[in-house]
Amino acid sequence: MEPSAVIWVLDDDERFCALLLSRFHSLGWQSKIFHQSRALLTALATETPGLLVLDEMLPERRGGDMLAALRLQGHAFPVLMLSAMRSPRDRIAGLEAGADDYLGKPFEFRELQLRIERLLAASSAPGVHQVSPPAQECYAIETLHFDVQQAQILSPNGSITRLSRGDAALLQALCRRPSEVIGRQTLARISGSLVDVSQSRSIDVRIGRLRRLLNDLLAGRFDAIESCRGQGYRIVPEVQLIEPPSGD
């Protein structure tokens, strides 16, 4: 592995991070440590890691929920998720959220090293480089214009409907994969929910609310979001990616 590879770590355990920093340094790896997701998101505005080691149990939000949002925004760097939750269900949830690998705590450092080396070799990661922030996206949903960054829908009559961040993320996910069924658990993570969909109908309530809104804005011409029993949901109207409005 190239010695210039840059590893980022997001974990709120300062002693654990200090140990990783020391071990990474001994291998000739560069690294950055973050204890809060906000600090990492700020750094991502100007650079990207060769690989992210991500703790699942962060104090402000679940690592898997954050990762699902990063993947939705287009960040494709490899992610190795760490977690004290080691059950098959937990591992599957981490991988479904977008992790490339999942390692339970406690672990042998040699195993972590080998997993990182494998992921970096597979992605041919060059380390940190300057990148542009994720592009703003706008979609035409039949006659509606959905501005993702502004979290709003513009109707033909000029009226604007504001969306919550969670609902905007849900609609963006559906628009990015038009006519494709997206699973309930995936949608729940994208919306920021911490609830297991096998034990709650909260995602169905949110999708139902979003469906009614779109149906109203489209004057009932469509049942805008279709429920596919046992699978998930898909958006029904024609969707096109369009140019965002130019700023002044």
Residue, then its C-alpha position, 0 to 999 in steps of 0.5 A: m500500500e502506498p505510504s501516502a494513503v490518508i485514513w480518516v477516523l470518526d469515533d467519539d472515543e478519544r483514547f481509542c482514536a489516539l491508539l489508532l493514530s499511533r498505530f497508523h503512524s507506525l505503518g507510515w499512514q497519514s490520518k485524520i481523527f474526528h470525534q464529531s460528525r459535524a467536523l468530518l462533514t466540514a472537512l468533506a467540503t474541501e477534501t476526501p479521504g482514501l478511506l474512512v473508519l466509521d464508528e456505528m455508535l456515535p453520540e449525535r447520530r448512528g454511523g449507518d445513517m450518516l453513511a447512507a446520507l453520504r452515499l446519497q450525496g455521491h461520496a464513494f470513498p471506501v468505508l470500514m465500519l466499526s461497531a460493538m454490535r456484532s450480530p449478523r443483522d447489525r453487519i447486514a444493516g451496516l453493509e446496506a447503509g453503504a459500508d464496504d466492510y464491517l468489523g466488530k469491536p473488540f478486534e485485533f489491530r492486524e485484522l483492521q490493518l489487513r482489511i484497510e489495505r484490502l479496501l485501499a488496494a481495491s479502490s486504488a485510493p490516492g489519498v486526500h485531494q481537493v474536490s468540489p462539494p456534491a452538485q446541487e440536484c433538481y428534478a422535474i416530476e411531471t410538471l413539478h420542479f423539486d430542488v433538493q438543496q433548497a428542499q422545496i417543490l415548485s408548482p406550475n402556478g409558482s407556489i412553493t412547498r417546503l419539505s423537511r430534510g428527511d422528506a427531501a432525502l426520501l424524495q431525492a432517493l426515489c427520484r435518483r432511481p425512477s421506477e426502481v423499487i427501494g427497500r423500506q430499510t434503505l429509505a428509513r436510513i436515508s431519512g435519518s430514522l434510527v428505527d428498525v422497520s421490522q418493528s415500526r411502521s414509521i417509514d410507511v407513515r412518512i412515505g404515505r405523507l409524501r405520497r399524499l403531498l405529491n398527489d395533491l400537487l399533481a392534482g390527482r393525476f397519479d398515485a405518485i408513490e407505489s407500494c410494492r408489497g414485501q419490497g419497498y416503494r417506487i416513484v411512478p410519475e416520469v422523473q428527469l434530472i434538470e439543470p438547477p436554477s442559476g444564482d444571481 
